[in-house]
């Protein structure tokens, strides 16, 4: 998700964070009192987010799901964290935080686009926090430099299955949403260049 991210303050309560975020001119993520600024992403990052959002929206049309992109805030009570996942899918009706119409909870599916400045956090702290969401069934990490997707599927309470997708002829199966998408469609407009040969 976007380029990251240095703590901006020593400590804020969750309530103070929400009050500040409503009037802020830029988005911030929050975890256990620390605030993180979120600058904009690269062209490839934005294209991957757009592609996945469009593909999921088309595949899930008429089904009881809602697809959210980038600017939708997610609350994780177990770890006292507010995040803005790149792409997120919830059931309908959308589970909202009590008393708020701008904070969702209980997603089924989350995807993040990797970048050099965010990769460690997406794989580490964020994935740890996401795993605390009982409803979450699937987590994707997508490279913006080459066709490469890591898919984590929940198997049991403390067990996740990793599958690597990196062949443009493959069809990426998304069991949590009972659909699939072609890797070639996902990366169709992404400028890969020579970097597509790099190991993530």
TAKA-V535971 format. One record per run of one state. SS is the DSSP state (helix for helix, strand for strand, loop for the rest). FROM is the first residue (numbers start at 1). LEN is the number of residues. If there is no record, write none. Layout:
((SS:FROM:LEN) (SS:FROM:LEN))
//
This chain:
((loop:1:2) (strand:3:5) (loop:8:6) (helix:14:10) (loop:24:4) (strand:28:4) (loop:32:2) (strand:34:6) (loop:40:3) (helix:43:17) (loop:60:5) (strand:65:5) (loop:70:3) (strand:73:4) (helix:77:3) (loop:80:1) (strand:81:3) (loop:84:3) (strand:87:5) (loop:92:4) (strand:96:1) (loop:97:6) (strand:103:2) (loop:105:4) (strand:109:6) (loop:115:4) (helix:119:5) (loop:124:1) (helix:125:7) (loop:132:6) (strand:138:6) (loop:144:5) (strand:149:8) (loop:157:2) (strand:159:7) (loop:166:5) (strand:171:4) (helix:175:3) (loop:178:1) (strand:179:4) (helix:183:4) (loop:187:6) (helix:193:5) (loop:198:3))
//
